[in-house]
């Protein structure tokens, strides 16, 4: 093996080892921050999502309070729980499963989905986020209406409770249908 080839191989090996150490440092950093989260905040997150295994934490100062964004997994689903240091003001977001948003839309209660569709004539729902607010599950639907000969379609956000009460409808913007 030539000297230049050997130098290249050694450089590549050292580079890979360096990348491995960087990844370990970041993983340890997540665990270190998670270890500093107050017990009240962790307990509130675990109580809000049964069976959650917390894996990551981020902290942000909002006014007088520190808000922790705790991430974890329960029953194969990823969750993000935002909670203050005292365990209050909890917000839970459930991320879509690995099959994509359609599967998440399929898990939404029929009353909530029907209410979102009824709130905006002709809407096609494309995604949903699930949140827990004050012991109530709320669904934030995103969707759009199709374009026609006389107008462009529009994007909408529709916020609905699990039992089908529409909280808010927001028209986002006009969208042009892409047709091949």
DASUL-V334430 format. One record per helix or strand of 3 or more residues. SS is the DSSP state (h for helix, s for strand). FROM is the first residue (numbers start at 1). TO is the last residue. If there is no record, write none. Layout:
BEGIN
[[SS;FROM;TO] [SS;FROM;TO]]
END
This chain:
BEGIN
[[h;3;36] [h;39;48] [s;53;62] [s;65;74] [s;77;84] [s;91;94] [h;101;106] [h;110;119] [s;124;133] [s;136;144] [s;153;161] [s;166;175]]
END
